[in-house]
């Protein structure tokens, strides 16, 4: 019997798109009262809205959101997306909702930018 492998969805262009967005919490202050740092990191959701997730499996690239370095470190220090959302007075599924909406926006972008090169 062959073991079925769950293939992650990978999209490098989408990750580049995310890195050009603002931090999810850009309008909020972090736990120390400081605003976001400028560099954006791609956070793969711990509780994805689509696709497989399990022990030692990173969620696929559709389940990403932009976080500045400060908020990304804070999220992992707190240990859950629920905790950082609570810290910023957001609903506990806020990052899943944000990620899904960002994916939908990306899907609606035109493939051709009209440039001759």
Residue frames relative to the residue before (quaternion, step in Angstrom):
aa qw qx qy qz dx dy dz
X 1.0000 0.0000 0.0000 0.0000 0.00 0.00 0.00
X 0.3289 -0.7485 0.5454 0.1844 3.57 -0.83 1.02
X 0.4103 -0.6869 0.5455 0.2496 3.49 -1.09 0.79
X 0.3798 -0.7309 0.5212 0.2233 3.58 -0.82 1.00
X 0.2334 -0.7734 0.5778 0.1163 3.55 -0.87 0.99
X 0.2854 -0.7297 0.5945 0.1807 3.57 -0.89 0.92
X 0.2318 -0.7813 0.5688 0.1106 3.54 -0.57 1.17
X 0.3944 -0.6984 0.5525 0.2267 3.53 -0.95 0.94
X 0.4084 -0.6527 0.5710 0.2848 3.55 -1.14 0.64
X 0.0450 -0.8003 0.5975 -0.0218 3.58 -0.73 1.11
X 0.0816 0.7855 -0.6065 0.0918 3.58 -0.89 0.98
X 0.2863 -0.7983 0.5119 0.1367 3.57 -0.13 1.34
X 0.6366 0.5341 -0.3334 0.4453 3.61 0.98 -0.79
X 0.6439 0.5107 -0.3218 0.4701 3.57 1.03 -0.74
X 0.6343 0.5196 -0.3337 0.4652 3.60 1.00 -0.75
X 0.6255 0.5178 -0.3292 0.4818 3.60 1.07 -0.71
X 0.6160 0.5459 -0.3247 0.4660 3.57 1.06 -0.83
X 0.6687 0.5035 -0.2948 0.4608 3.59 0.91 -0.92
X 0.6606 0.5218 -0.3114 0.4408 3.58 0.95 -0.84
X 0.6705 0.4730 -0.2991 0.4870 3.61 1.23 -0.31
X 0.5623 0.5848 -0.3874 0.4379 3.59 1.29 0.02
X 0.5485 -0.5824 0.4751 0.3664 3.58 -1.32 0.17
X 0.6477 -0.5060 0.4055 0.4001 3.54 -1.28 0.42
X 0.6001 -0.5779 0.4301 0.3477 3.55 -1.09 0.79
X 0.7704 0.3220 -0.1576 0.5272 3.58 1.02 -0.83
X 0.2100 0.8354 -0.4887 0.1389 3.61 1.19 0.48
X 0.7036 0.4481 -0.2751 0.4780 3.60 1.02 -0.70
X 0.6573 0.5004 -0.2986 0.4778 3.57 1.25 -0.34
X 0.4237 -0.6424 0.5602 0.3067 3.53 -1.34 0.10
X 0.4774 -0.6555 0.4868 0.3248 3.57 -1.11 0.58
X 0.7668 -0.4111 0.2460 0.4272 3.57 -1.28 0.07
X 0.7044 0.4256 -0.2647 0.5026 3.62 1.19 -0.41
X 0.5862 -0.6114 0.3595 0.3915 3.58 1.25 0.16
X 0.5456 0.5975 -0.4029 0.4277 3.58 1.27 0.25
X 0.4729 -0.6528 0.5015 0.3142 3.55 -1.18 0.52
X 0.7329 -0.4318 0.3010 0.4310 3.57 -1.32 0.17
X 0.4209 -0.6197 0.5834 0.3138 3.51 -1.29 0.44
X 0.6281 -0.6152 0.3431 0.3306 3.59 -1.11 0.56
X 0.6678 0.5200 -0.3166 0.4284 3.61 0.98 -0.73
X 0.2438 -0.7731 0.5737 0.1172 3.55 -0.96 0.95
X 0.1207 -0.7534 0.6436 0.0597 3.53 -1.07 0.88
X 0.4345 -0.6729 0.5336 0.2716 3.55 -1.16 0.64
X 0.1448 -0.7840 0.5998 0.0681 3.57 -0.73 1.08
X 0.2441 -0.7367 0.6144 0.1422 3.58 -0.79 1.07
X 0.4943 -0.7108 0.4203 0.2718 3.54 -0.62 1.17
X 0.4359 -0.6748 0.5382 0.2549 3.52 -1.12 0.78
X 0.7406 0.2029 -0.1322 0.6267 3.56 1.24 -0.61
X 0.1547 -0.8415 0.5105 0.0860 3.61 0.16 1.24
X 0.4502 -0.6750 0.5182 0.2705 3.55 -1.22 0.54
X 0.7891 0.0981 -0.0620 0.6032 3.61 1.23 -0.34
X 0.7718 0.3652 -0.2650 0.4481 3.56 -1.16 0.62
X 0.6450 -0.5518 0.3725 0.3752 3.54 -1.31 0.29
X 0.0296 0.7571 -0.6525 0.0149 3.53 -1.27 0.52
X 0.1870 0.7761 -0.5846 0.1446 3.52 -0.97 0.82
X 0.7549 -0.3567 0.2689 0.4802 3.51 -1.29 -0.15
X 0.8498 0.0761 -0.1115 0.5095 3.57 -0.88 1.03
X 0.5993 0.5164 -0.3832 0.4768 3.60 1.18 0.46
X 0.3053 -0.7234 0.5899 0.1886 3.55 -0.85 0.99
X 0.5028 -0.6387 0.4785 0.3322 3.58 -1.01 0.76
X 0.5831 -0.6117 0.3958 0.3592 3.56 -1.13 0.57
X 0.7112 -0.5208 0.2942 0.3693 3.54 -1.29 0.38
X 0.5430 0.5886 -0.4201 0.4269 3.62 1.20 -0.12
X 0.6994 0.4559 -0.2325 0.4989 3.55 1.25 -0.54
X 0.4366 0.6907 -0.4541 0.3551 3.56 0.77 1.05
X 0.0159 -0.7687 0.6370 0.0546 3.51 -1.27 0.38
X 0.5007 -0.6624 0.4674 0.3034 3.59 -1.16 0.57
X 0.0354 0.7725 -0.6328 0.0389 3.55 -0.90 0.97
X 0.4544 -0.6407 0.5287 0.3217 3.57 -1.04 0.71
X 0.6984 -0.4681 0.3270 0.4316 3.57 -1.25 0.36
X 0.6476 0.5408 -0.3182 0.4324 3.59 0.92 -0.92
X 0.7274 0.4258 -0.2509 0.4761 3.59 0.78 -1.00
X 0.6119 0.5450 -0.3596 0.4464 3.60 1.06 -0.65
X 0.6601 0.4867 -0.3035 0.4851 3.60 0.95 -0.88
X 0.6430 0.5307 -0.3228 0.4480 3.56 0.98 -0.86
X 0.6286 0.5384 -0.3331 0.4518 3.59 0.95 -0.85
X 0.7170 0.4378 -0.2653 0.4732 3.58 0.81 -0.95
X 0.6097 0.5294 -0.3565 0.4700 3.62 1.12 -0.51
X 0.6662 0.4780 -0.2958 0.4900 3.58 1.05 -0.76
X 0.4398 -0.7463 0.4063 0.2909 3.57 1.18 -0.57
X 0.8140 0.1093 -0.0780 0.5651 3.60 1.18 -0.15
X 0.5634 -0.5844 0.4687 0.3484 3.52 -1.27 0.48
X 0.5833 0.5889 -0.3573 0.4303 3.55 1.12 -0.69
X 0.6742 0.5146 -0.2934 0.4410 3.59 0.94 -0.91
X 0.6908 0.4542 -0.2993 0.4763 3.61 0.88 -0.84
X 0.6113 0.5328 -0.3559 0.4646 3.60 1.07 -0.62
X 0.6362 0.5193 -0.3195 0.4726 3.57 1.00 -0.80
X 0.6393 0.5401 -0.3126 0.4493 3.57 1.02 -0.86
X 0.7479 0.3539 -0.1897 0.5285 3.59 1.14 -0.68
X 0.4781 -0.7089 0.4029 0.3264 3.59 1.29 0.41
X 0.4337 0.6492 -0.4863 0.3924 3.56 0.96 0.98
X 0.5887 -0.5423 0.4451 0.4015 3.57 -1.24 0.35
X 0.6152 -0.6105 0.3497 0.3557 3.59 -1.04 0.69
X 0.6996 0.4199 -0.2766 0.5077 3.63 1.16 -0.39
X 0.2883 0.8057 -0.4835 0.1844 3.61 1.25 0.25
X 0.6871 0.4813 -0.3030 0.4522 3.62 0.84 -0.88
X 0.6227 0.5188 -0.3423 0.4754 3.60 1.05 -0.67
X 0.6471 0.5138 -0.3039 0.4742 3.57 0.98 -0.89
X 0.6589 0.5096 -0.3021 0.4636 3.59 0.91 -0.94
X 0.6612 0.5175 -0.2965 0.4551 3.57 0.92 -0.94
X 0.6627 0.5028 -0.3049 0.4638 3.58 0.91 -0.88
X 0.6659 0.4926 -0.3022 0.4718 3.60 0.95 -0.83
X 0.6372 0.5185 -0.3263 0.4677 3.59 1.01 -0.77
X 0.6320 0.5227 -0.3237 0.4717 3.59 1.02 -0.79
X 0.6547 0.5102 -0.3092 0.4641 3.60 0.97 -0.85
X 0.6263 0.5203 -0.3292 0.4782 3.60 1.02 -0.77
X 0.6508 0.5182 -0.3120 0.4589 3.59 0.91 -0.92
X 0.6535 0.5299 -0.3120 0.4413 3.60 0.97 -0.85
X 0.7005 0.4754 -0.2632 0.4626 3.58 1.10 -0.64
X 0.4952 0.6536 -0.4378 0.3687 3.60 1.25 -0.14
X 0.5010 -0.6468 0.4701 0.3311 3.61 -1.01 0.70
X 0.5126 -0.6501 0.4718 0.3033 3.58 -1.10 0.74
X 0.7622 0.3123 -0.1591 0.5442 3.56 0.97 -0.86
X 0.2849 -0.7777 0.5366 0.1616 3.57 -0.80 1.00
X 0.5587 -0.6532 0.3657 0.3569 3.57 1.28 0.10
X 0.5195 0.6350 -0.4170 0.3912 3.58 1.25 -0.01
X 0.5033 -0.6889 0.4324 0.2916 3.61 -1.00 0.76
X 0.7321 0.3843 -0.2453 0.5061 3.64 1.18 -0.04
